[in-house]
Amino acid sequence: MSTQSSVRIAPADGKLGVLIPGIGAVSTTFIAGVEAVKRGLAQPVGSLTQLGTIRLGKRTDNNTPKINEFLPLAKLEDLVFGGWDIFEDNGFEAAVNAKVLDRPLLDQLEEPLSKIKPMKAVFDSAYVKRINGPNVKADGTLMDKAQGLIADIENFRKDNGCTRLVMIWCGSTEVFHKPGAVHQSLEAFEAGLAKNDPDIAPSQVYAYAAMKCGVPFANGAPNLTSDIPVILDMARDLNVPICGKDFKTGQTFMKTLLAPGFKARMLGMSGWFSTNILGNRDGDVLEDPGSFKSKEETKLSVLEQILQPNLYPMLYKDLYHAVRINYYPPRGDAKEGWDNIDIFGWLGYPMQIKIDFLCRDSILAAPLVLDLVLFMDLAQRAGMRGIQEWLSFYFKGPMTAPGLYPEHDLFIQLMKLKNTLRWMKNEDLITHLGLDYYD
Ligand SMILES: NC(=O)c1ccc[n+]([C@@H]2O[C@H](COP(=O)([O-])OP(=O)(O)OC[C@H]3O[C@@H](n4cnc5c(N)ncnc54)[C@H](O)[C@@H]3O)[C@@H](O)[C@H]2O)c1
């Protein structure tokens, strides 16, 4: 299929600043990882932008360049990092506390990590309940705090000589809430900021500040954040890419691998029970029912969309799907996720599948952060704005245009992502039809 995109991609010249609300386990593992790769201490395993290839043309053309050679992505050497947190720990101290990476590796990265001194956060304990810290913007209205974030962003840009910036939320999961009147328009939102409307979550103040500064914004947590009309409008009107939400890493990643396979073979499913134990700060925050509800929503949504019980009622309409998360400190970041899947086959005969994924949460999330940063910067240089659905590949709860159901199948998401990259470079899209090989 031929495409006639007229996309012009501006070159990736100069420094790309990566601004992160939340200097915790995921963000420090990401930053330390980039610094380790830059120094030749480790490999960027799990990163599509660093290791992935893309086929161009026909299978017989044998033309499969690396993605980062096909497109002008920012180089790791050109990334500079900054962020906000409610705790004052610098990037090295936060990485040591997170206990994800081994101390001998971290010791070799102490110099670049220590340079990351979290800026004062916009925080509200009504939205994140089980932690509290001193490094916060305490005075003034939410509008003053938004202005404070905008000043932080512009100072960071200037001090580090950045030509471009990207912001990615790696902060704690905020409590579940729904869009309200204050989220419906820029006017209502700005009035709400000025009068401290309790319906505005801190993460939304960051997203607003990012939009005002023209900085692409990705949301790694399941919070509502940018999934509200005001931010969608700002992203479109100000030509800023946005995407989210909730990194697709451990258990949900497995779900979106397996469920499309069962459906492809027309196998039925009566139950999927998922439970997790984890002992990091994220697990602690998720003990709060409000924060857990945000997570539960994105974790539960995937099966319904993949299995389409409305099209296949006999196979999937009675599916019982439950997700549990328990805080269990001894495990730290090394989460254990169990799944029990009850499926049925020919003539309705039942079978069971058990999965026990002994994973490492932040090790799975860090390469996703890197890819999202590089792709969001690319999207902006390619003139793309608003929701970047082609980045659904990275999320449990992909943002889509209002009224459009999200695509959760990992392989469809990957095809969409790679076809978008081909489209950006005016290459033929790959449909896998392949009939012409047999003419
Ligand atoms: N690791 C994974 O596999 C994974 C997958 C999907 C989503 N997530 C989400 O990513 C986020 C980060 O996870 P983590 O393991 O690094 O958690 P973490 O608790 O180690 O780090 C989060 C940090 O955010 C800070 N924070 C909270 N509210 C803030 C605010 N308003 N402004 C600035 N900083 C704030 C906290 O103080 C903490 O240091 C969580 O929301 C988590 O649910 C993680």
The ligand as an SDF file (V2000), in Angstrom:
LIG
                    3D

 44 48  0  0  0  0  0  0  0  0999 V2000
    7.3280   -0.1120   37.3130 N   0  0  0  0  0  0  0  0  0  0  0  0
    6.3690   -0.4650   36.5480 C   0  0  0  0  0  0  0  0  0  0  0  0
    6.4300   -1.5310   35.9760 O   0  0  0  0  0  0  0  0  0  0  0  0
    5.2000    0.4370   36.3350 C   0  0  0  0  0  0  0  0  0  0  0  0
    4.2530    0.0490   35.4030 C   0  0  0  0  0  0  0  0  0  0  0  0
    3.1620    0.8750   35.1610 C   0  0  0  0  0  0  0  0  0  0  0  0
    3.0340    2.0610   35.8630 C   0  0  0  0  0  0  0  0  0  0  0  0
    3.9440    2.4170   36.8030 N   0  0  0  0  0  0  0  0  0  0  0  0
    3.7110    3.6490   37.5190 C   0  0  0  0  0  0  0  0  0  0  0  0
    4.8340    4.4810   37.4420 O   0  0  0  0  0  0  0  0  0  0  0  0
    4.8430    5.3240   38.5850 C   0  0  0  0  0  0  0  0  0  0  0  0
    6.2280    5.3100   39.2010 C   0  0  0  0  0  0  0  0  0  0  0  0
    6.5010    4.0300   39.7310 O   0  0  0  0  0  0  0  0  0  0  0  0
    7.7480    3.8410   40.7060 P   0  0  0  0  0  0  0  0  0  0  0  0
    7.8680    2.3900   40.9700 O   0  0  0  0  0  0  0  0  0  0  0  0
    8.9120    4.6010   40.2220 O   0  0  0  0  0  0  0  0  0  0  0  0
    7.1830    4.5350   42.0260 O   0  0  0  0  0  0  0  0  0  0  0  0
    8.0280    5.2970   43.1550 P   0  0  0  0  0  0  0  0  0  0  0  0
    7.1080    5.3640   44.3330 O   0  0  0  0  0  0  0  0  0  0  0  0
    9.3590    4.6670   43.3540 O   0  0  0  0  0  0  0  0  0  0  0  0
    8.2880    6.7400   42.5270 O   0  0  0  0  0  0  0  0  0  0  0  0
    7.2850    7.6800   42.4090 C   0  0  0  0  0  0  0  0  0  0  0  0
    7.8290    8.9930   42.9410 C   0  0  0  0  0  0  0  0  0  0  0  0
    6.8650   10.0040   42.6740 O   0  0  0  0  0  0  0  0  0  0  0  0
    6.9400   10.9410   43.7260 C   0  0  0  0  0  0  0  0  0  0  0  0
    5.7400   11.7650   43.6630 N   0  0  0  0  0  0  0  0  0  0  0  0
    4.4860   11.4650   44.0830 C   0  0  0  0  0  0  0  0  0  0  0  0
    3.6530   12.5010   43.8120 N   0  0  0  0  0  0  0  0  0  0  0  0
    4.4010   13.4450   43.1970 C   0  0  0  0  0  0  0  0  0  0  0  0
    4.1180   14.7290   42.6770 C   0  0  0  0  0  0  0  0  0  0  0  0
    2.8840   15.2210   42.7350 N   0  0  0  0  0  0  0  0  0  0  0  0
    5.1170   15.4300   42.1060 N   0  0  0  0  0  0  0  0  0  0  0  0
    6.3800   14.9240   42.0430 C   0  0  0  0  0  0  0  0  0  0  0  0
    6.7140   13.7190   42.5410 N   0  0  0  0  0  0  0  0  0  0  0  0
    5.7320   12.9870   43.0960 C   0  0  0  0  0  0  0  0  0  0  0  0
    7.0990   10.0630   44.9590 C   0  0  0  0  0  0  0  0  0  0  0  0
    7.6300   10.8010   46.0330 O   0  0  0  0  0  0  0  0  0  0  0  0
    8.0400    8.9910   44.4490 C   0  0  0  0  0  0  0  0  0  0  0  0
    9.4020    9.2990   44.7180 O   0  0  0  0  0  0  0  0  0  0  0  0
    3.7490    4.8200   39.5210 C   0  0  0  0  0  0  0  0  0  0  0  0
    2.5920    5.5920   39.3650 O   0  0  0  0  0  0  0  0  0  0  0  0
    3.4940    3.4400   38.9910 C   0  0  0  0  0  0  0  0  0  0  0  0
    2.1830    2.9760   39.2630 O   0  0  0  0  0  0  0  0  0  0  0  0
    5.0320    1.6360   37.0500 C   0  0  0  0  0  0  0  0  0  0  0  0
  1  2  1  0
  2  3  2  0
  2  4  1  0
  4  5  1  0
  4 44  2  0
  5  6  2  0
  6  7  1  0
  7  8  2  0
  8  9  1  0
  8 44  1  0
  9 10  1  0
  9 42  1  0
 10 11  1  0
 11 12  1  0
 11 40  1  0
 12 13  1  0
 13 14  1  0
 14 15  2  0
 14 16  1  0
 14 17  1  0
 17 18  1  0
 18 19  2  0
 18 20  1  0
 18 21  1  0
 21 22  1  0
 22 23  1  0
 23 24  1  0
 23 38  1  0
 24 25  1  0
 25 26  1  0
 25 36  1  0
 26 27  1  0
 26 35  1  0
 27 28  2  0
 28 29  1  0
 29 30  1  0
 29 35  2  0
 30 31  1  0
 30 32  2  0
 32 33  1  0
 33 34  2  0
 34 35  1  0
 36 37  1  0
 36 38  1  0
 38 39  1  0
 40 41  1  0
 40 42  1  0
 42 43  1  0
M  CHG  2   8   1  16  -1
M  END
$$$$
